[in-house]
Amino acid sequence: MSAATHSHHGGFDPDSLGMPPVYTLNLSASQRSVLEWLTSHGAVFDPITADVEEIAHDCGTSTSTAYEALARLETLHLVDHPDPGSYRVNPRFFFASNPEIRRLVGEAMEAPEITPDARAEGPRKVGNVDARRRRTIKAVPDQE
């Protein structure tokens, strides 16, 4: 293990989630643009259905360039293409671009488990104000 890889007491190393840094992959402008488009449309969290022509149009590029960009992103495993028309951004890309969240994940993996005590096991009391508030919640009419 190199000095650069600082493992937390031999446990989970959050930096393993972000490797290699995206800037080392030499992505073209269209590849970055397509990756950003997929990310902004939620493809980090779930596979999304996307039309390559729509991606190309939104990215201001040709359909063939969008296809080439997707092909390279798939080769790099930055994007997964589980089904026809379906794309998923590798969650490691999210961690690579969000080091503070990556660090938080590492800390969460190392932190002690939250353990309920006797009070937590008991019945939950609902305060009077809460009970009253719950009874009087009304639907807010749609604002035009």
N, CA and C atoms as an extended XYZ file, in Angstrom:
432
Properties=species:S:1:pos:R:3:atomname:S:1:resname:S:1:resid:I:1 pbc="F F F"
N         0.848       -1.187        0.000 N   MET     1
C         0.000        0.000        0.000 CA  MET     1
C         0.882        1.236        0.000 C   MET     1
N         0.672        2.128       -0.974 N   SER     2
C         1.506        3.321       -1.077 CA  SER     2
C         1.127        4.335       -0.011 C   SER     2
N         2.018        5.280        0.221 N   ALA     3
C         1.756        6.317        1.221 CA  ALA     3
C         0.567        7.180        0.802 C   ALA     3
N         0.334        7.271       -0.510 N   ALA     4
C        -0.763        8.108       -0.997 CA  ALA     4
C        -2.123        7.515       -0.606 C   ALA     4
N        -2.191        6.202       -0.541 N   THR     5
C        -3.451        5.557       -0.170 CA  THR     5
C        -3.510        5.438        1.342 C   THR     5
N        -4.179        6.387        1.977 N   HIS     6
C        -4.240        6.357        3.438 CA  HIS     6
C        -5.483        5.596        3.853 C   HIS     6
N        -5.304        4.333        4.220 N   SER     7
C        -6.425        3.517        4.662 CA  SER     7
C        -6.684        3.818        6.131 C   SER     7
N        -7.952        3.803        6.495 N   HIS     8
C        -8.322        4.041        7.889 CA  HIS     8
C        -8.256        2.732        8.648 C   HIS     8
N        -7.193        2.521        9.387 N   HIS     9
C        -6.982        1.307       10.195 CA  HIS     9
C        -7.320        0.043        9.394 C   HIS     9
N        -6.874       -0.031        8.155 N   GLY    10
C        -7.130       -1.225        7.345 CA  GLY    10
C        -8.582       -1.408        6.979 C   GLY    10
N        -9.438       -0.394        7.239 N   GLY    11
C       -10.858       -0.508        6.923 CA  GLY    11
C       -11.160       -0.020        5.530 C   GLY    11
N       -12.330        0.477        5.355 N   PHE    12
C       -12.794        0.979        4.065 CA  PHE    12
C       -12.057        2.264        3.700 C   PHE    12
N       -11.513        2.335        2.501 N   ASP    13
C       -10.802        3.528        2.052 CA  ASP    13
C       -11.683        4.302        1.073 C   ASP    13
N       -12.220        5.457        1.494 N   PRO    14
C       -13.136        6.175        0.606 CA  PRO    14
C       -12.486        6.607       -0.701 C   PRO    14
N       -11.163        6.792       -0.697 N   ASP    15
C       -10.512        7.217       -1.932 CA  ASP    15
C       -10.576        6.148       -3.012 C   ASP    15
N       -10.798        4.892       -2.611 N   SER    16
C       -10.945        3.836       -3.615 CA  SER    16
C       -12.199        4.066       -4.459 C   SER    16
N       -13.158        4.850       -3.951 N   LEU    17
C       -14.382        5.131       -4.708 CA  LEU    17
C       -14.136        6.113       -5.840 C   LEU    17
N       -13.094        6.919       -5.735 N   GLY    18
C       -12.935        7.997       -6.696 CA  GLY    18
C       -11.876        7.756       -7.739 C   GLY    18
N       -11.320        6.556       -7.816 N   MET    19
C       -10.177        6.332       -8.691 CA  MET    19
C       -10.608        5.821      -10.052 C   MET    19
N        -9.897        6.147      -11.140 N   PRO    20
C        -8.858        7.179      -11.187 CA  PRO    20
C        -9.517        8.545      -11.319 C   PRO    20
N        -8.795        9.621      -11.016 N   PRO    21
C        -9.410       10.944      -11.179 CA  PRO    21
C        -9.865       11.145      -12.621 C   PRO    21
N       -11.048       11.695      -12.785 N   VAL    22
C       -11.639       11.844      -14.113 CA  VAL    22
C       -10.753       12.680      -15.030 C   VAL    22
N       -10.050       13.682      -14.458 N   TYR    23
C        -9.225       14.551      -15.315 CA  TYR    23
C        -8.095       13.781      -15.990 C   TYR    23
N        -7.735       12.602      -15.480 N   THR    24
C        -6.663       11.824      -16.105 CA  THR    24
C        -7.157       11.034      -17.318 C   THR    24
N        -8.462       11.031      -17.576 N   LEU    25
C        -9.021       10.198      -18.646 CA  LEU    25
C        -9.011       10.895      -20.006 C   LEU    25
N        -8.648       12.179      -20.024 N   ASN    26
C        -8.554       12.925      -21.274 CA  ASN    26
C        -9.863       12.868      -22.070 C   ASN    26
N       -10.959       13.207      -21.399 N   LEU    27
C       -12.264       13.215      -22.069 CA  LEU    27
C       -12.349       14.393      -23.039 C   LEU    27
N       -12.997       14.154      -24.175 N   SER    28
C       -13.229       15.241      -25.130 CA  SER    28
C       -14.366       16.120      -24.595 C   SER    28
N       -14.537       17.282      -25.206 N   ALA    29
C       -15.619       18.188      -24.792 CA  ALA    29
C       -16.976       17.508      -24.936 C   ALA    29
N       -17.176       16.767      -26.024 N   SER    30
C       -18.473       16.118      -26.216 CA  SER    30
C       -18.676       14.981      -25.198 C   SER    30
N       -17.605       14.283      -24.849 N   GLN    31
C       -17.732       13.220      -23.837 CA  GLN    31
C       -18.086       13.816      -22.479 C   GLN    31
N       -17.426       14.924      -22.111 N   ARG    32
C       -17.749       15.597      -20.845 CA  ARG    32
C       -19.190       16.099      -20.855 C   ARG    32
N       -19.585       16.644      -21.995 N   SER    33
C       -20.924       17.206      -22.141 CA  SER    33
C       -22.005       16.119      -22.023 C   SER    33
N       -21.786       14.967      -22.656 N   VAL    34
C       -22.743       13.856      -22.581 CA  VAL    34
C       -22.800       13.301      -21.151 C   VAL    34
N       -21.639       13.176      -20.519 N   LEU    35
C       -21.581       12.702      -19.140 CA  LEU    35
C       -22.338       13.658      -18.213 C   LEU    35
N       -22.142       14.949      -18.412 N   GLU    36
C       -22.844       15.966      -17.624 CA  GLU    36
C       -24.352       15.897      -17.869 C   GLU    36
N       -24.747       15.683      -19.126 N   TRP    37
C       -26.169       15.586      -19.465 CA  TRP    37
C       -26.796       14.412      -18.719 C   TRP    37
N       -26.157       13.245      -18.785 N   LEU    38
C       -26.688       12.057      -18.098 CA  LEU    38
C       -26.766       12.288      -16.590 C   LEU    38
N       -25.701       12.896      -16.031 N   THR    39
C       -25.663       13.156      -14.595 CA  THR    39
C       -26.797       14.085      -14.187 C   THR    39
N       -26.995       15.159      -14.962 N   SER    40
C       -28.020       16.145      -14.606 CA  SER    40
C       -29.434       15.596      -14.803 C   SER    40
N       -29.563       14.507      -15.553 N   HIS    41
C       -30.874       13.875      -15.736 CA  HIS    41
C       -31.082       12.696      -14.779 C   HIS    41
N       -30.235       12.576      -13.770 N   GLY    42
C       -30.473       11.586      -12.717 CA  GLY    42
C       -29.853       10.223      -12.927 C   GLY    42
N       -28.991       10.080      -13.948 N   ALA    43
C       -28.450        8.757      -14.278 CA  ALA    43
C       -27.393        8.270      -13.290 C   ALA    43
N       -27.016        9.106      -12.297 N   VAL    44
C       -26.108        8.612      -11.256 CA  VAL    44
C       -26.882        7.694      -10.315 C   VAL    44
N       -28.163        8.024      -10.065 N   PHE    45
C       -28.944        7.310       -9.054 CA  PHE    45
C       -29.673        6.102       -9.618 C   PHE    45
N       -30.115        6.171      -10.864 N   ASP    46
C       -30.847        5.079      -11.494 CA  ASP    46
C       -30.565        5.113      -12.989 C   ASP    46
N       -30.695        3.963      -13.646 N   PRO    47
C       -30.594        4.006      -15.107 CA  PRO    47
C       -31.720        4.883      -15.659 C   PRO    47
N       -31.423        5.688      -16.664 N   ILE    48
C       -32.465        6.509      -17.279 CA  ILE    48
C       -32.619        6.098      -18.734 C   ILE    48
N       -33.805        6.286      -19.266 N   THR    49
C       -34.053        6.046      -20.679 CA  THR    49
C       -33.793        7.356      -21.400 C   THR    49
N       -32.924        7.315      -22.382 N   ALA    50
C       -32.569        8.539      -23.089 CA  ALA    50
C       -32.431        8.257      -24.574 C   ALA    50
N       -32.865        9.224      -25.362 N   ASP    51
C       -32.760        9.155      -26.809 CA  ASP    51
C       -31.470        9.876      -27.214 C   ASP    51
N       -30.597        9.178      -27.932 N   VAL    52
C       -29.296        9.756      -28.286 CA  VAL    52
C       -29.465       11.045      -29.104 C   VAL    52
N       -30.502       11.104      -29.927 N   GLU    53
C       -30.742       12.336      -30.705 CA  GLU    53
C       -31.056       13.506      -29.770 C   GLU    53
N       -31.822       13.235      -28.695 N   GLU    54
C       -32.148       14.277      -27.714 CA  GLU    54
C       -30.877       14.720      -26.975 C   GLU    54
N       -30.043       13.755      -26.593 N   ILE    55
C       -28.777       14.075      -25.922 CA  ILE    55
C       -27.929       14.956      -26.846 C   ILE    55
N       -27.803       14.532      -28.108 N   ALA    56
C       -26.997       15.277      -29.083 CA  ALA    56
C       -27.523       16.704      -29.232 C   ALA    56
N       -28.842       16.828      -29.368 N   HIS    57
C       -29.445       18.159      -29.532 CA  HIS    57
C       -29.152       19.039      -28.322 C   HIS    57
N       -29.389       18.505      -27.118 N   ASP    58
C       -29.173       19.283      -25.888 CA  ASP    58
C       -27.699       19.648      -25.708 C   ASP    58
N       -26.803       18.780      -26.173 N   CYS    59
C       -25.363       19.022      -26.017 CA  CYS    59
C       -24.789       19.841      -27.176 C   CYS    59
N       -25.632       20.166      -28.155 N   GLY    60
C       -25.182       20.967      -29.288 CA  GLY    60
C       -24.183       20.235      -30.159 C   GLY    60
N       -24.401       18.929      -30.337 N   THR    61
C       -23.468       18.128      -31.134 CA  THR    61
C       -24.259       17.242      -32.084 C   THR    61
N       -23.571       16.574      -32.997 N   SER    62
C       -24.262       15.693      -33.936 CA  SER    62
C       -24.602       14.364      -33.254 C   SER    62
N       -25.574       13.661      -33.810 N   THR    63
C       -25.966       12.369      -33.252 CA  THR    63
C       -24.801       11.389      -33.289 C   THR    63
N       -24.033       11.397      -34.385 N   SER    64
C       -22.907       10.456      -34.478 CA  SER    64
C       -21.850       10.764      -33.412 C   SER    64
N       -21.620       12.068      -33.144 N   THR    65
C       -20.658       12.442      -32.095 CA  THR    65
C       -21.159       12.005      -30.725 C   THR    65
N       -22.469       12.120      -30.490 N   ALA    66
C       -23.049       11.674      -29.216 CA  ALA    66
C       -22.882       10.160      -29.065 C   ALA    66
N       -23.117        9.403      -30.145 N   TYR    67
C       -22.912        7.952      -30.107 CA  TYR    67
C       -21.450        7.611      -29.805 C   TYR    67
N       -20.529        8.328      -30.461 N   GLU    68
C       -19.100        8.085      -30.221 CA  GLU    68
C       -18.730        8.401      -28.778 C   GLU    68
N       -19.283        9.506      -28.257 N   ALA    69
C       -19.017        9.897      -26.876 CA  ALA    69
C       -19.520        8.808      -25.923 C   ALA    69
N       -20.739        8.332      -26.144 N   LEU    70
C       -21.300        7.282      -25.286 CA  LEU    70
C       -20.465        6.007      -25.370 C   LEU    70
N       -20.008        5.676      -26.581 N   ALA    71
C       -19.199        4.466      -26.756 CA  ALA    71
C       -17.906        4.561      -25.934 C   ALA    71
N       -17.234        5.707      -25.978 N   ARG    72
C       -15.996        5.849      -25.197 CA  ARG    72
C       -16.292        5.838      -23.706 C   ARG    72
N       -17.379        6.518      -23.286 N   LEU    73
C       -17.741        6.539      -21.868 CA  LEU    73
C       -18.042        5.124      -21.370 C   LEU    73
N       -18.639        4.298      -22.245 N   GLU    74
C       -18.898        2.896      -21.881 CA  GLU    74
C       -17.592        2.112      -21.792 C   GLU    74
N       -16.675        2.347      -22.746 N   THR    75
C       -15.375        1.671      -22.732 CA  THR    75
C       -14.630        1.956      -21.430 C   THR    75
N       -14.734        3.205      -20.953 N   LEU    76
C       -14.061        3.617      -19.717 CA  LEU    76
C       -14.827        3.167      -18.466 C   LEU    76
N       -16.005        2.583      -18.663 N   HIS    77
C       -16.896        2.199      -17.559 CA  HIS    77
C       -17.378        3.408      -16.763 C   HIS    77
N       -17.398        4.576      -17.400 N   LEU    78
C       -18.004        5.748      -16.765 CA  LEU    78
C       -19.519        5.675      -16.914 C   LEU    78
N       -19.968        5.034      -17.995 N   VAL    79
C       -21.394        4.878      -18.259 CA  VAL    79
C       -21.675        3.418      -18.550 C   VAL    79
N       -22.762        2.915      -17.971 N   ASP    80
C       -23.218        1.552      -18.238 CA  ASP    80
C       -24.455        1.664      -19.123 C   ASP    80
N       -24.619        0.696      -20.015 N   HIS    81
C       -25.709        0.713      -20.993 CA  HIS    81
C       -26.458       -0.606      -20.821 C   HIS    81
N       -27.224       -0.746      -19.683 N   PRO    82
C       -27.800       -2.053      -19.343 CA  PRO    82
C       -28.839       -2.567      -20.341 C   PRO    82
N       -29.616       -1.669      -20.940 N   ASP    83
C       -30.659       -2.051      -21.893 CA  ASP    83
C       -30.654       -1.052      -23.037 C   ASP    83
N       -31.255       -1.426      -24.184 N   PRO    84
C       -31.323       -0.459      -25.284 CA  PRO    84
C       -31.986        0.841      -24.827 C   PRO    84
N       -31.339        1.972      -25.110 N   GLY    85
C       -31.897        3.273      -24.749 CA  GLY    85
C       -31.762        3.630      -23.281 C   GLY    85
N       -31.096        2.774      -22.501 N   SER    86
C       -30.971        2.992      -21.060 CA  SER    86
C       -29.505        3.231      -20.694 C   SER    86
N       -29.263        4.245      -19.845 N   TYR    87
C       -27.894        4.607      -19.470 CA  TYR    87
C       -27.811        4.857      -17.971 C   TYR    87
N       -26.686        4.473      -17.391 N   ARG    88
C       -26.449        4.692      -15.971 CA  ARG    88
C       -25.012        5.169      -15.809 C   ARG    88
N       -24.841        6.299      -15.113 N   VAL    89
C       -23.497        6.810      -14.841 CA  VAL    89
C       -22.915        5.999      -13.682 C   VAL    89
N       -21.666        5.583      -13.816 N   ASN    90
C       -20.982        4.844      -12.751 CA  ASN    90
C       -20.991        5.704      -11.493 C   ASN    90
N       -21.540        5.182      -10.370 N   PRO    91
C       -21.595        5.997       -9.149 CA  PRO    91
C       -20.209        6.465       -8.692 C   PRO    91
N       -19.154        5.766       -9.094 N   ARG    92
C       -17.803        6.214       -8.733 CA  ARG    92
C       -17.501        7.584       -9.323 C   ARG    92
N       -18.111        7.904      -10.473 N   PHE    93
C       -17.910        9.223      -11.072 CA  PHE    93
C       -18.425       10.302      -10.131 C   PHE    93
N       -19.584       10.040       -9.511 N   PHE    94
C       -20.154       10.981       -8.546 CA  PHE    94
C       -19.188       11.191       -7.382 C   PHE    94
N       -18.619       10.109       -6.870 N   PHE    95
C       -17.690       10.230       -5.744 CA  PHE    95
C       -16.382       10.886       -6.172 C   PHE    95
N       -15.966       10.634       -7.407 N   ALA    96
C       -14.741       11.263       -7.913 CA  ALA    96
C       -14.911       12.772       -7.974 C   ALA    96
N       -16.117       13.231       -8.322 N   SER    97
C       -16.330       14.668       -8.457 CA  SER    97
C       -16.830       15.322       -7.169 C   SER    97
N       -17.060       14.534       -6.120 N   ASN    98
C       -17.532       15.088       -4.844 CA  ASN    98
C       -16.705       14.536       -3.687 C   ASN    98
N       -15.448       15.003       -3.555 N   PRO    99
C       -14.560       14.426       -2.535 CA  PRO    99
C       -15.096       14.551       -1.107 C   PRO    99
N       -15.849       15.621       -0.817 N   GLU   100
C       -16.347       15.777        0.556 CA  GLU   100
C       -17.419       14.722        0.865 C   GLU   100
N       -18.217       14.350       -0.127 N   ILE   101
C       -19.211       13.296        0.083 CA  ILE   101
C       -18.512       11.945        0.170 C   ILE   101
N       -17.463       11.754       -0.656 N   ARG   102
C       -16.672       10.523       -0.590 CA  ARG   102
C       -16.078       10.360        0.809 C   ARG   102
N       -15.558       11.457        1.367 N   ARG   103
C       -14.983       11.417        2.714 CA  ARG   103
C       -16.057       11.062        3.747 C   ARG   103
N       -17.259       11.634        3.560 N   LEU   104
C       -18.359       11.366        4.486 CA  LEU   104
C       -18.760        9.887        4.449 C   LEU   104
N       -18.774        9.308        3.247 N   VAL   105
C       -19.095        7.879        3.120 CA  VAL   105
C       -18.058        7.058        3.885 C   VAL   105
N       -16.781        7.413        3.721 N   GLY   106
C       -15.720        6.715        4.442 CA  GLY   106
C       -15.912        6.800        5.939 C   GLY   106
N       -16.243        8.007        6.419 N   GLU   107
C       -16.460        8.188        7.850 CA  GLU   107
C       -17.678        7.403        8.326 C   GLU   107
N       -18.723        7.355        7.502 N   ALA   108
C       -19.927        6.606        7.871 CA  ALA   108
C       -19.626        5.114        7.992 C   ALA   108
N       -18.762        4.608        7.091 N   MET   109
C       -18.409        3.183        7.129 CA  MET   109
C       -17.619        2.848        8.397 C   MET   109
N       -16.876        3.830        8.918 N   GLU   110
C       -16.014        3.609       10.082 CA  GLU   110
C       -16.709        3.945       11.403 C   GLU   110
N       -17.776        4.748       11.351 N   ALA   111
C       -18.418        5.244       12.568 CA  ALA   111
C       -19.150        4.118       13.295 C   ALA   111
N       -19.289        4.253       14.628 N   PRO   112
C       -20.031        3.224       15.368 CA  PRO   112
C       -21.494        3.198       14.938 C   PRO   112
N       -22.107        2.024       15.035 N   GLU   113
C       -23.527        1.927       14.701 CA  GLU   113
C       -24.331        2.678       15.742 C   GLU   113
N       -25.428        3.288       15.315 N   ILE   114
C       -26.327        3.980       16.235 CA  ILE   114
C       -27.160        2.904       16.930 C   ILE   114
N       -27.141        2.916       18.276 N   THR   115
C       -27.807        1.845       19.030 CA  THR   115
C       -28.951        2.395       19.864 C   THR   115
N       -30.166        1.898       19.641 N   PRO   116
C       -31.329        2.340       20.431 CA  PRO   116
C       -31.151        1.974       21.904 C   PRO   116
N       -31.625        2.856       22.810 N   ASP   117
C       -31.597        2.559       24.237 CA  ASP   117
C       -33.005        2.177       24.703 C   ASP   117
N       -33.194        2.056       26.036 N   ALA   118
C       -34.484        1.636       26.573 CA  ALA   118
C       -35.606        2.594       26.175 C   ALA   118
N       -35.311        3.898       26.224 N   ARG   119
C       -36.346        4.871       25.869 CA  ARG   119
C       -36.759        4.729       24.399 C   ARG   119
N       -35.789        4.442       23.564 N   ALA   120
C       -36.081        4.290       22.136 CA  ALA   120
C       -36.997        3.093       21.901 C   ALA   120
N       -36.860        2.054       22.747 N   GLU   121
C       -37.664        0.843       22.587 CA  GLU   121
C       -39.102        1.057       23.052 C   GLU   121
N       -39.338        2.064       23.930 N   GLY   122
C       -40.673        2.287       24.503 CA  GLY   122
C       -41.637        2.892       23.513 C   GLY   122
N       -42.918        3.027       23.950 N   PRO   123
C       -43.927        3.634       23.055 CA  PRO   123
C       -43.599        5.098       22.825 C   PRO   123
N       -43.938        5.583       21.645 N   ARG   124
C       -43.655        6.981       21.325 CA  ARG   124
C       -44.764        7.854       21.860 C   ARG   124
N       -44.384        8.924       22.561 N   LYS   125
C       -45.380        9.881       23.047 CA  LYS   125
C       -45.553       10.950       21.976 C   LYS   125
N       -46.796       11.305       21.752 N   VAL   126
C       -47.061       12.410       20.839 CA  VAL   126
C       -47.449       13.602       21.693 C   VAL   126
N       -46.689       14.684       21.606 N   GLY   127
C       -46.998       15.879       22.391 CA  GLY   127
C       -48.320       16.494       21.965 C   GLY   127
N       -48.964       17.242       22.874 N   ASN   128
C       -50.262       17.867       22.579 CA  ASN   128
C       -50.222       18.762       21.362 C   ASN   128
N       -49.152       19.585       21.277 N   VAL   129
C       -49.061       20.523       20.149 CA  VAL   129
C       -48.998       19.749       18.838 C   VAL   129
N       -48.173       18.673       18.824 N   ASP   130
C       -48.060       17.859       17.611 CA  ASP   130
C       -49.398       17.226       17.244 C   ASP   130
N       -50.075       16.677       18.269 N   ALA   131
C       -51.355       16.007       18.022 CA  ALA   131
C       -52.364       17.006       17.449 C   ALA   131
N       -52.389       18.227       18.026 N   ARG   132
C       -53.319       19.245       17.561 CA  ARG   132
C       -52.952       19.661       16.130 C   ARG   132
N       -51.646       19.841       15.886 N   ARG   133
C       -51.189       20.266       14.563 CA  ARG   133
C       -51.570       19.221       13.523 C   ARG   133
N       -51.432       17.951       13.893 N   ARG   134
C       -51.736       16.888       12.937 CA  ARG   134
C       -53.203       16.906       12.531 C   ARG   134
N       -54.080       17.255       13.481 N   ARG   135
C       -55.512       17.264       13.170 CA  ARG   135
C       -55.897       18.435       12.287 C   ARG   135
N       -55.120       19.529       12.328 N   THR   136
C       -55.561       20.742       11.647 CA  THR   136
C       -54.818       21.036       10.357 C   THR   136
N       -54.010       20.076        9.877 N   ILE   137
C       -53.320       20.316        8.604 CA  ILE   137
C       -54.348       20.306        7.481 C   ILE   137
N       -54.349       21.362        6.687 N   LYS   138
C       -55.273       21.435        5.563 CA  LYS   138
C       -54.483       21.483        4.264 C   LYS   138
N       -55.084       21.014        3.217 N   ALA   139
C       -54.435       21.070        1.901 CA  ALA   139
C       -54.272       22.531        1.510 C   ALA   139
N       -53.115       22.866        0.980 N   VAL   140
C       -52.871       24.223        0.490 CA  VAL   140
C       -53.384       24.286       -0.950 C   VAL   140
N       -54.272       25.242       -1.234 N   PRO   141
C       -54.773       25.313       -2.625 CA  PRO   141
C       -53.639       25.646       -3.586 C   PRO   141
N       -53.720       25.114       -4.789 N   ASP   142
C       -52.694       25.390       -5.803 CA  ASP   142
C       -52.634       26.872       -6.089 C   ASP   142
N       -51.426       27.403       -6.100 N   GLN   143
C       -51.233       28.820       -6.444 CA  GLN   143
C       -51.217       28.942       -7.962 C   GLN   143
N       -51.999       29.851       -8.477 N   GLU   144
C       -52.023       30.049       -9.943 CA  GLU   144
C       -50.854       30.885      -10.378 C   GLU   144
